[in-house]
Amino acid sequence: MIAALGLLVGITLGLLLQPDVPLSLEPYLPIAVVAALDAVFGGLRAYLDGIFDDKVFVVSFVSNVVIASAIVWLGDQLGVGGQLSTGVIVVLGIRIFSNVAAIRRHLFHA
């Protein structure tokens, strides 16, 4: 519950304060958001399955964002940032959709 409340407060503050993202970090922001969404949906799935652990959620959230951003940064350094960004988005997208499908099955028994 604390994680959901923190997410709500973070979204609200972001909408109200409208922080500026430095130009050097702009390519990594969409990847970080998708990685964070993957962790959030994974946490929600774990909660519904009765196996949610807040420490695992925080570590998963932070590590997803750091690793996804690092992969894209490495791709930028190698000159293939677009291809690695696409790969990260595809992998995380698949994970998000599988978690959402599990959540849907759990909530609607379908």
C-alpha positions in Angstrom: 0.0 0.0 0.0 2.9 2.3 0.8 4.3 1.8 -2.7 1.0 2.6 -4.4 0.7 5.7 -2.2 4.2 6.8 -3.1 3.5 6.3 -6.7 0.4 8.4 -6.5 2.3 11.2 -4.6 5.1 11.1 -7.2 2.7 11.3 -10.1 0.9 14.2 -8.5 4.1 16.1 -7.7 5.4 15.5 -11.2 2.2 16.9 -12.7 2.1 19.9 -10.4 5.8 20.9 -10.4 6.5 19.9 -14.0 10.3 19.3 -13.5 12.7 19.9 -16.4 14.7 16.9 -17.6 18.2 17.7 -18.7 18.8 17.2 -22.4 21.5 14.6 -21.8 19.0 12.4 -19.9 16.0 12.7 -22.3 16.8 9.6 -24.3 16.8 7.5 -21.1 13.5 8.8 -19.6 11.1 6.7 -21.7 13.2 3.6 -21.0 13.2 4.3 -17.3 9.5 4.9 -17.3 8.8 1.6 -19.0 11.2 -0.2 -16.7 9.4 1.3 -13.7 6.0 0.3 -15.0 7.3 -3.3 -15.4 8.3 -3.3 -11.7 4.9 -1.8 -10.7 2.9 -4.3 -12.6 5.1 -7.1 -11.3 4.6 -5.8 -7.8 0.8 -5.7 -8.3 0.8 -9.2 -9.7 2.9 -10.4 -6.7 0.5 -8.7 -4.3 -2.5 -10.4 -5.9 -0.7 -13.7 -5.8 0.0 -13.2 -2.1 3.8 -13.1 -2.4 4.5 -9.4 -2.4 7.6 -8.3 -0.5 8.4 -4.6 -0.2 12.1 -5.1 -0.2 12.0 -7.2 -3.4 9.7 -4.5 -5.0 12.1 -1.6 -4.2 15.2 -3.6 -5.4 13.3 -4.7 -8.6 12.1 -1.1 -9.2 15.6 0.5 -8.9 17.5 -2.3 -10.6 15.0 -2.4 -13.6 15.5 1.4 -14.1 19.3 1.3 -13.7 19.8 -1.8 -15.9 17.5 -0.6 -18.7 19.1 2.8 -18.7 22.6 1.3 -18.6 21.8 -0.9 -21.6 20.6 2.1 -23.6 23.6 4.2 -22.5 25.9 1.4 -23.6 24.1 1.3 -26.9 24.6 5.0 -27.3 28.3 4.6 -26.6 28.5 1.9 -29.3 26.4 3.8 -31.8 23.5 1.4 -31.7 21.4 3.1 -29.1 18.2 2.9 -31.2 18.4 -0.8 -31.6 19.1 -1.5 -28.0 16.3 0.9 -26.9 13.9 -1.1 -29.1 15.1 -4.3 -27.6 14.7 -3.1 -24.1 11.2 -1.8 -24.9 10.2 -5.1 -26.5 11.4 -7.2 -23.6 9.9 -5.0 -20.9 6.7 -4.7 -23.0 6.3 -8.4 -23.1 6.8 -8.6 -19.3 4.3 -5.9 -18.7 1.7 -7.5 -20.9 2.2 -10.9 -19.3 1.9 -9.4 -15.8 -1.3 -7.5 -16.9 -2.7 -10.8 -18.3 -2.0 -12.5 -15.0 -3.6 -9.6 -13.1 -6.6 -9.8 -15.4 -7.0 -13.5 -14.9 -6.7 -13.1 -11.1 -9.3 -10.3 -10.9 -11.8 -11.5 -13.5 -11.1 -15.3 -13.2 -10.8 -15.4 -17.0 
